[in-house]
Amino acid sequence: MFKVVLQRLLMSVPLVVVVTLLTFVLNSLAPGDLASTILGADGTREQYEALRLELGLDRPLVMQYLAWLWQALQGNLGVSFFTQESVVSLLNARLGVSVSIMAGVLVVCLSLGLLLGVASALRGGWVGRAIDAFSLIGLIFPSFWLALVLISIFAVTLRWLPATGYTMFSESPGEWARSLVLPIFSVAMYSITSIAKQTRDAMNDVMGRDFIRALRASGLPERSVVWRHALRNAALPVVTVLGLVMIGAISGTVFVERVFVLPGLGSLAVSAAQNKDILLLQGVTLYFTLMTIAINLLVDLSYGWLNPKVRLS
């Protein structure tokens, strides 16, 4: 197991380098730079050139990136130019919000997606048609539009949940949960139907196999046949889709955090991009990349847990 984890981590190193390098290059191609953003419209040409020299923006782009990468390898992501705070401290302070959303999306997608998928496979009928309809709706309407609809219904009209804001878990666990309900469902709504469809298709395939008929003929309870044997054999494609869903949810949190005014990594990335704060933006990109690597690693480990053949290979 340790060898597998080590191999996956070593294979992920090029991904981190490529993603952070692309972020650095794309940010340099955007109009303006950090020096012009700090000085504003009133800055003179001499002040602009002096500030560029002070910030190191006059050096070649490759040298700037290599300097950042060397510092990052030592655990130092620099200091935000606007807040003068450590980038690591800024990211860690907001990491909990984004992780809470991601964990909530995982729980909601996995529980509701599996339940709907199994129900659709065993009973079919209107459940399957409803899942297909909701999947089409999810393709048409993005998560930030769904977030606005949920706010208008559950926050403005019914007044059941807060429209914006975030409460720390240490302050009030109940208010913390209420502040995350709408953001989580805004990201997870389409993903639920995706997992349900994959579960339904995989269960339909497994339920027709010979070993399922043999288990039923041996007198094993139907609940044990479905949830212990059939679902486990159908879980590999579901886990694959779940991994893709969770990676896609990372980008969904960027929009949702802005809509619900949540102090997470997504909203921090938008602010850093607007302010041309390249060090802060690089830090957010690095954290998002590491989250993606962690999700892929968990998916690979799940394959080995669900299928002994994959574990041995």
PELIN-V878683 format. One record per residue. RES is the residue in one small letter. PHI is phi in degrees with one decimal (999 if undefined). OMEGA is omega as a letter, one per 30 degrees, with the letter a starting at -180 (NA if undefined). D_LAST is the distance of its C-alpha to the last C-alpha in whole Angstrom. Layout:
res-><RES:RES>
phi-><PHI:PHI>
omega-><OMEGA:OMEGA>
d_last-><D_LAST:D_LAST>
//
This chain:
res-><m:f:k:v:v:l:q:r:l:l:m:s:v:p:l:v:v:v:v:t:l:l:t:f:v:l:n:s:l:a:p:g:d:l:a:s:t:i:l:g:a:d:g:t:r:e:q:y:e:a:l:r:l:e:l:g:l:d:r:p:l:v:m:q:y:l:a:w:l:w:q:a:l:q:g:n:l:g:v:s:f:f:t:q:e:s:v:v:s:l:l:n:a:r:l:g:v:s:v:s:i:m:a:g:v:l:v:v:c:l:s:l:g:l:l:l:g:v:a:s:a:l:r:g:g:w:v:g:r:a:i:d:a:f:s:l:i:g:l:i:f:p:s:f:w:l:a:l:v:l:i:s:i:f:a:v:t:l:r:w:l:p:a:t:g:y:t:m:f:s:e:s:p:g:e:w:a:r:s:l:v:l:p:i:f:s:v:a:m:y:s:i:t:s:i:a:k:q:t:r:d:a:m:n:d:v:m:g:r:d:f:i:r:a:l:r:a:s:g:l:p:e:r:s:v:v:w:r:h:a:l:r:n:a:a:l:p:v:v:t:v:l:g:l:v:m:i:g:a:i:s:g:t:v:f:v:e:r:v:f:v:l:p:g:l:g:s:l:a:v:s:a:a:q:n:k:d:i:l:l:l:q:g:v:t:l:y:f:t:l:m:t:i:a:i:n:l:l:v:d:l:s:y:g:w:l:n:p:k:v:r:l:s>
phi-><999:-62.7:-64.7:-64.0:-61.5:-63.7:-63.0:-64.5:-67.9:-65.6:-68.9:-85.4:-59.5:-59.9:-62.0:-61.8:-63.6:-64.9:-65.6:-67.7:-66.4:-62.9:-61.7:-63.3:-68.5:-63.8:-65.9:-70.4:-82.4:-69.6:-61.1:78.3:-150.0:-63.2:-62.8:-68.1:-68.1:-68.6:-74.4:76.2:-76.2:-88.4:-73.6:-86.0:-65.0:-65.1:-63.4:-62.7:-66.4:-65.8:-69.9:-60.9:-65.7:-66.5:-83.1:80.5:-77.6:-81.8:-76.2:-57.5:-60.6:-63.1:-66.2:-62.4:-67.0:-63.4:-64.1:-63.9:-62.9:-64.0:-66.9:-64.5:-63.2:-94.9:83.4:-111.4:-96.8:91.1:-125.7:-63.7:-70.1:-94.9:-96.6:59.4:-108.0:-63.0:-62.2:-61.9:-66.3:-64.2:-69.4:-64.7:-67.2:-103.8:-62.6:-60.2:-65.8:-65.8:-65.7:-62.7:-63.7:-62.8:-64.8:-63.9:-61.5:-61.6:-64.5:-66.2:-64.1:-69.0:-70.7:-69.4:-62.9:-67.2:-61.4:-66.6:-65.7:-65.7:-61.7:-67.2:-70.6:-82.5:-114.2:63.4:65.2:-67.7:-64.2:-65.0:-66.8:-66.1:-63.8:-62.7:-65.8:-67.2:-65.1:-65.5:-62.6:-64.3:-71.1:-81.3:-105.5:-74.3:-66.4:-70.7:-68.6:-61.8:-61.1:-64.4:-65.0:-63.0:-63.5:-65.0:-84.9:-89.3:-103.0:-86.0:-79.1:-85.4:57.5:-87.5:-132.5:-69.4:-76.5:-142.0:96.5:-143.9:-112.3:-65.3:-61.8:-66.3:-80.3:-160.3:-57.6:-65.7:-68.3:-60.6:-66.0:-64.2:-71.6:-103.6:-60.6:-66.3:-59.2:-65.0:-71.3:-64.4:-81.4:-89.5:-57.6:-70.0:-64.8:-58.7:-68.7:-62.7:-68.3:-63.0:-64.6:-65.8:-63.7:-61.6:-64.3:-67.7:-67.8:-60.9:-70.2:-72.6:-65.2:-93.5:-83.1:-66.0:-67.3:-69.6:-64.5:-68.3:-64.4:-66.2:-66.1:-77.6:91.2:-66.5:-57.5:-60.8:-60.5:-69.0:-61.9:-75.1:-85.4:-96.8:-105.8:-66.1:-66.0:-66.3:-72.3:-92.9:-79.9:-60.1:-65.7:-66.7:-63.3:-61.2:-64.4:-62.6:-62.2:-64.2:-63.6:-68.3:-66.9:-65.4:-67.3:-61.8:-70.0:-64.1:-66.4:-60.8:-73.4:-66.3:-64.7:-70.9:-66.7:-93.1:53.8:-101.3:-81.7:-109.7:-68.1:-64.1:-65.3:-67.0:-64.7:-64.6:-63.6:-65.0:-66.8:-66.5:-91.0:59.3:-81.8:-63.6:-66.8:-67.8:-65.5:-62.4:-64.5:-63.0:-60.5:-62.9:-64.1:-63.7:-65.4:-65.1:-65.0:-63.3:-62.2:-62.7:-64.0:-62.4:-65.9:-64.6:-63.8:-62.2:-67.1:-66.3:-57.3:-65.5:-72.4:-81.6:-130.0:-58.6:-63.5:-66.0:-63.9:-72.3:-74.9>
omega-><l:l:l:l:a:l:a:a:l:l:a:a:l:l:l:a:a:a:a:l:l:l:l:a:a:l:l:a:l:l:a:l:a:a:l:l:a:a:a:a:a:a:l:l:l:l:l:a:l:l:l:l:a:a:a:a:l:a:l:a:l:l:l:a:a:l:l:a:l:l:a:l:l:l:a:l:l:a:l:a:a:a:a:l:l:l:l:l:l:a:a:l:a:a:a:a:a:l:l:l:a:l:l:l:l:a:a:a:a:a:a:l:l:a:l:a:l:l:l:a:a:a:a:l:a:l:l:l:l:l:l:a:l:l:l:l:l:l:a:a:a:a:a:l:l:l:l:l:l:l:a:a:a:a:a:a:a:a:l:a:l:a:a:l:a:l:l:l:a:l:a:l:a:l:l:l:a:a:a:a:a:l:a:a:l:l:a:a:l:a:l:a:l:l:l:l:l:l:l:a:a:l:l:l:a:a:l:a:a:a:l:l:l:l:l:a:l:l:l:l:a:l:l:l:a:a:a:a:a:a:l:l:l:a:a:l:l:l:l:l:l:l:l:l:a:l:l:l:l:l:l:l:l:a:a:l:l:a:a:l:l:a:a:a:a:l:l:l:l:l:l:l:l:a:a:l:a:a:l:l:l:l:l:l:l:l:l:l:l:l:l:l:l:l:l:l:l:l:l:l:l:l:a:l:a:a:l:l:l:a:a:a:NA>
d_last-><11:14:12:10:14:15:13:14:18:18:17:20:23:24:24:26:28:29:30:32:34:34:36:38:39:40:42:44:44:46:50:51:50:50:53:55:53:55:58:59:61:64:62:64:63:63:61:58:58:59:56:53:54:54:50:49:49:51:48:46:43:40:42:42:38:37:40:38:35:36:38:34:32:35:35:38:38:42:45:45:49:50:50:49:47:43:41:38:41:41:38:37:40:39:35:36:37:34:32:34:34:30:30:32:31:28:29:32:29:27:30:32:29:28:31:32:29:29:33:33:31:33:36:36:40:41:38:36:39:39:35:36:39:38:35:38:40:37:37:40:41:39:39:42:44:43:43:47:47:46:48:51:50:49:51:54:55:54:53:51:48:49:49:48:47:45:46:44:42:44:47:47:44:45:46:43:41:44:44:40:41:42:39:36:37:38:35:33:35:34:30:31:32:29:26:29:29:25:25:28:26:23:25:27:24:23:26:27:24:25:24:26:29:28:28:31:33:32:34:31:33:32:31:28:27:27:26:24:22:23:22:19:18:19:18:15:18:20:18:18:22:22:21:23:26:26:25:28:30:30:33:34:35:37:40:40:41:44:45:45:46:43:43:39:37:38:41:41:39:42:45:44:43:47:48:46:45:42:41:41:39:37:36:35:33:31:31:30:27:25:26:24:21:21:20:18:16:17:15:12:12:14:11:9:12:13:10:9:6:5:6:4:0>
//
